[in-house]
Amino acid sequence: METEAGKGKQVKLTLRKGVFFPPWLLLVAMVIVSLVNAEAFLKGLNMVTNWILNNFAWAFNLTTVACVFTIIIVYFSPLGKVRIGGSKARPMMKFLDLVWITLCTTIAAGILFWACAEPLYHMYAPAASEGVEAASAGATLFAMKTMFLEWTWSPYAIYTVATLVFAFVFYNMNQPYSMGSALVPVFGGKVKKYNSIVDVVCLFALVAGMAASLGTGTMTIGGGIEKVFGIKSGPVSWGVIIAVIVTTFIISSVSGIMKGIRVLSSINAKVYMVLLVFLFIFWADGIHAELFSGIMGSLYSGLFPNELHDR
């Protein structure tokens, strides 16, 4: 983003040890525990996950709906006309490049696993509120409806709210480059003393989420390679796949958003478009078109009830 001064706002790069090392040490400890006693690690992880979902699923649903409403309100209100970086700020890249970067950095490797696993999970374990039997036509409709709901505007509304708030406080309010600064518009300047705590939590969540996505993506790629080329999917092949992915990630990040990230996102987007055209040519027929129509009808006819249902 080029600000009113005509140059992108600069951030002094320093290692904040109090932010970096706590989540790093916690993640290292989790890796060691998983290697020493994988069964106990998975049991503990599942226990924590189930406790969070059982007690806070309602909060996730309400937050998602609130984010969707927030985006709609901001877009049609005077706030939607506020330019990030000031009235004279100009974007540093084309709109389409921004779209491709946003698309490719948010779906990432997770789409390899969840595009298959999530519909199957919902089809064989549909929500009780749907009143359909597992593996039935109704369960199939529910699974695909949920898939579209959870991979379209719902997550992107969450991403957009967080991004807009942070961008506004950093570029327009000149607040410190910290995720904790995003709380300033709500709680005032005094909340900045907790910036390091907020950053620690966000950094841990970010790395843990990326690790999960990388792990599932790696196993999916390994399975595909074994199926096509006969190379056994296991620790060795997983290590090679992870090394290639991490090396590509590092090179892309070091080269900067204007080069590596933008170029790779553009390439990925073109691959997506080719696959989409392929599906329309070789997959689309009367049965699938009818299924798609039913999915969209079920999704839009009960949009906000769908958002609030426990899945």
C-alpha positions in Angstrom: 0.0 0.0 0.0 1.4 3.4 -1.0 0.4 5.9 1.6 -0.2 9.6 1.2 3.5 10.2 1.2 3.8 8.1 -1.9 5.8 5.3 -0.4 4.8 2.1 1.4 4.9 2.4 5.2 8.1 0.9 6.5 8.3 -1.5 9.4 11.5 -1.9 11.4 12.3 -5.7 11.4 13.4 -6.8 14.9 13.1 -10.1 16.7 10.8 -9.7 19.6 12.1 -12.5 21.9 9.2 -12.2 24.3 6.8 -12.9 21.4 8.8 -15.4 19.4 10.2 -17.8 22.0 7.1 -18.7 24.2 5.0 -20.1 21.3 8.1 -21.6 19.7 9.0 -23.5 22.9 5.4 -24.6 23.4 5.3 -25.9 19.8 8.6 -27.7 20.3 7.3 -29.3 23.5 4.2 -30.5 21.7 6.3 -32.0 18.9 8.4 -33.9 21.5 5.4 -35.2 23.3 3.8 -36.4 20.0 7.1 -38.2 19.2 7.5 -39.8 22.6 3.8 -40.8 23.1 1.7 -40.2 20.1 -1.4 -41.9 21.6 -1.4 -39.7 24.7 -0.8 -36.6 22.6 -3.7 -37.4 20.3 -5.9 -38.2 23.3 -5.1 -34.9 25.0 -5.5 -32.9 21.7 -8.9 -34.5 21.0 -10.0 -33.8 24.6 -9.1 -30.1 24.3 -10.7 -29.8 20.9 -13.9 -31.5 22.0 -14.1 -29.3 25.1 -13.8 -26.2 23.0 -16.4 -27.3 20.4 -18.8 -28.5 23.0 -18.6 -25.2 25.0 -17.9 -22.6 22.4 -19.5 -23.7 19.1 -22.2 -21.2 19.7 -19.6 -18.4 20.0 -18.0 -19.5 16.7 -21.3 -19.4 14.9 -22.4 -16.0 16.3 -18.9 -14.5 15.5 -19.2 -15.7 11.9 -22.7 -14.2 11.5 -21.5 -11.0 13.1 -18.6 -10.8 10.7 -20.9 -11.3 7.7 -23.2 -8.5 8.9 -20.2 -6.3 9.7 -18.9 -6.6 6.1 -22.3 -5.8 4.6 -22.8 -2.8 6.9 -19.3 -1.4 6.3 -19.6 -1.9 2.5 -22.9 0.2 2.3 -22.0 2.7 4.9 -19.7 5.8 4.7 -17.0 3.6 6.2 -16.8 1.7 2.9 -15.5 4.9 1.3 -12.6 5.3 3.7 -9.3 4.6 1.8 -6.7 2.5 3.7 -3.5 4.6 3.9 -5.2 8.0 3.5 -7.2 9.7 0.8 -4.2 9.9 -1.6 -3.1 6.3 -1.1 -2.9 4.1 -4.1 -2.7 0.3 -4.4 0.7 -1.2 -5.3 -0.6 -4.0 -7.5 -3.5 -4.8 -9.8 -6.9 -5.8 -8.3 -6.8 -9.2 -9.9 -3.4 -9.9 -8.4 -4.9 -9.1 -5.0 -7.7 -11.5 -5.7 -5.3 -14.3 -6.6 -3.1 -13.7 -3.6 -6.1 -13.7 -1.2 -7.6 -16.8 -2.8 -4.4 -18.8 -2.8 -3.1 -17.8 0.6 -6.4 -18.6 2.4 -7.4 -22.0 0.9 -3.7 -23.1 0.7 -3.0 -26.8 1.1 -6.1 -27.3 3.3 -8.3 -27.7 0.2 -6.4 -30.8 -0.8 -7.6 -32.6 2.3 -10.8 -30.9 3.4 -12.4 -30.7 -0.1 -12.7 -34.5 0.2 -12.8 -35.2 3.9 -15.4 -32.5 4.9 -18.2 -33.5 2.6 -17.8 -37.2 3.5 -17.8 -36.4 7.2 -21.0 -34.4 7.0 -22.6 -36.9 4.7 -22.0 -39.8 7.1 -22.6 -37.7 10.3 -25.2 -35.1 9.4 -26.4 -32.6 12.0 -29.3 -33.9 14.1 -31.2 -30.7 13.4 -31.3 -31.6 9.6 -33.4 -34.7 10.3 -31.8 -36.8 7.6 -30.3 -40.2 7.6 -26.6 -40.7 7.2 -25.5 -41.5 3.6 -28.9 -40.5 2.2 -29.7 -38.1 -0.5 -30.7 -35.5 2.1 -27.3 -36.0 3.9 -25.5 -35.5 0.6 -27.4 -32.2 0.1 -26.5 -31.1 3.7 -22.9 -32.1 3.2 -22.4 -30.0 0.1 -24.4 -27.1 1.4 -22.2 -27.0 4.5 -19.1 -27.3 2.3 -20.1 -24.2 0.3 -21.0 -22.4 3.5 -17.7 -23.0 5.2 -15.5 -22.3 2.1 -17.1 -19.2 0.7 -18.3 -16.0 2.4 -18.3 -17.2 6.0 -14.5 -17.6 6.4 -13.8 -14.7 4.1 -16.0 -12.5 6.2 -13.8 -13.4 9.2 -10.6 -12.8 7.3 -11.9 -9.5 5.9 -12.9 -8.1 9.3 -9.6 -8.9 10.9 -7.7 -7.5 7.8 -9.6 -4.3 7.6 -9.3 -3.5 11.3 -5.6 -4.2 11.3 -4.9 -2.3 8.1 -6.9 0.7 9.3 -5.2 1.0 12.7 -1.7 0.5 11.2 -2.0 2.7 8.1 -4.6 5.3 9.1 -4.2 5.4 12.9 -0.4 4.9 12.9 -0.6 2.2 15.6 2.3 -0.2 16.2 2.7 -3.2 13.9 1.1 -5.7 16.3 -2.1 -7.8 16.2 -2.9 -6.3 19.6 -3.3 -2.9 17.9 -6.5 -4.2 16.3 -8.1 -3.9 19.7 -7.4 -0.2 20.0 -10.6 1.0 18.3 -12.7 -1.0 20.8 -10.8 -0.7 24.0 -8.7 2.4 23.5 -4.9 3.0 23.7 -4.5 1.4 27.1 -4.9 -2.0 25.6 -1.6 -1.7 23.8 0.2 -2.8 26.9 -1.2 -6.3 26.2 0.1 -6.3 22.6 2.8 -8.9 23.3 0.3 -11.3 24.9 -2.1 -11.0 21.9 0.8 -11.5 19.5 2.0 -14.6 21.3 -1.5 -16.2 21.1 -1.9 -15.2 17.4 1.6 -16.5 16.5 0.9 -19.8 18.2 -2.5 -20.2 16.5 -1.0 -19.3 13.2 1.9 -21.7 13.3 -0.2 -24.5 14.7 -2.8 -24.0 12.0 -0.2 -24.0 9.3 1.3 -27.2 10.7 -2.0 -28.9 10.6 -2.7 -27.8 7.1 0.8 -28.8 6.0 0.5 -32.2 7.6 -2.8 -33.1 6.0 -1.7 -31.7 2.7 1.6 -33.6 2.8 -0.2 -36.9 3.5 -2.7 -36.2 0.7 0.1 -35.5 -1.8 2.0 -38.5 -0.6 -1.0 -40.7 -1.2 -1.5 -39.3 -4.7 2.2 -39.9 -5.6 1.9 -43.5 -4.3 -1.2 -44.1 -6.4 0.2 -42.6 -9.6 3.9 -43.5 -9.4 4.0 -46.3 -6.9 6.4 -44.5 -4.5 5.4 -45.6 -1.0 3.7 -42.9 1.1 5.6 -42.7 4.4 8.0 -40.7 6.5 10.7 -40.5 3.8 8.4 -39.3 1.1 6.6 -37.0 3.5 9.9 -35.4 4.5 10.8 -34.8 0.8 7.4 -33.2 0.2 7.6 -31.0 3.2 11.2 -30.0 2.3 10.0 -28.9 -1.2 7.0 -27.0 0.1 8.9 -25.3 2.9 11.8 -24.4 0.5 9.3 -22.9 -2.0 7.6 -21.0 0.8 10.8 -19.5 2.1 12.0 -18.5 -1.4 8.6 -16.9 -2.1 8.5 -15.1 1.2 12.0 -13.8 1.0 11.5 -12.5 -2.6 8.6 -10.4 -1.3 4.9 -10.1 -2.0 5.4 -8.3 -5.3 7.5 -11.1 -6.7 7.4 -14.6 -5.4 4.0 -14.5 -3.6 2.3 -12.6 -6.4 3.8 -14.8 -9.2 3.0 -18.1 -7.4 -0.5 -17.0 -6.6 -1.1 -16.1 -10.3 0.2 -19.5 -11.4 -2.0 -21.3 -8.9 -5.0 -19.3 -9.9 -4.5 -20.2 -13.5 -4.3 -23.9 -12.5 -7.6 -23.5 -10.6 -9.2 -22.0 -13.7 -8.0 -24.9 -15.9 -9.4 -27.4 -13.4 -12.7 -25.6 -13.2 -13.0 -25.6 -17.0 -12.1 -29.3 -17.1 -14.8 -30.1 -14.5 -17.4 -28.2 -16.5 -16.5 -30.0 -19.7 -16.2 -33.6 -18.4 -18.2 -33.6 -15.2 -21.2 -31.3 -15.7 -24.3 -33.1 -16.8 -28.0 -33.1 -16.0 -27.7 -35.0 -12.7 -24.8 -32.8 -11.4 -26.4 -29.6 -12.5 -29.6 -30.6 -10.7 -27.6 -31.4 -7.6 -25.8 -28.0 -7.8 -29.1 -26.2 -8.2 -30.5 -28.0 -5.1 -27.4 -27.2 -3.1 -27.6 -23.5 -3.9 -31.4 -23.4 -3.2 -30.9 -25.1 0.1 -28.1 -22.8 1.0 -29.6 -19.5 0.1 -33.2 -20.3 1.4 -31.9 -20.6 4.9 -28.7 -18.6 4.9 -28.5 -17.3 8.5 -30.2 -20.4 10.1 -27.5 -22.4 8.3 -24.8 -20.1 9.7 -26.1 -20.7 13.3 -26.5 -24.5 13.1 -24.1 -26.7 14.9 -22.3 -28.9 12.4 
